[in-house]
Amino acid sequence: MTDDSLADAILRMLDRRGIPITEEHRARIRARTNLELLDMWLIATVVDQLADDAHPADRPEPGPTC
């Protein structure tokens, strides 16, 4: 995977989860070129989503979208 595709996957996952991300933060995520860091962030978003799916009653209400 490239840094662009990892950054896009992270942002899509955060959007899907209803987590508001400012344009500044989106730009900072897209500007990252460290594949190891981006991969770690992507894994963290997936693991968090799996935890939410396993315990939907504990899931917080999504915040406003950007």
Buried (B, 14 or more C-beta within 10 A) or exposed (E): EEBEEBBBBBBEBBBEBEBEBEEEEBEEBBEBEEEEEBBEBBEEBEEBBEEEEEEEEEBEEEEEEE
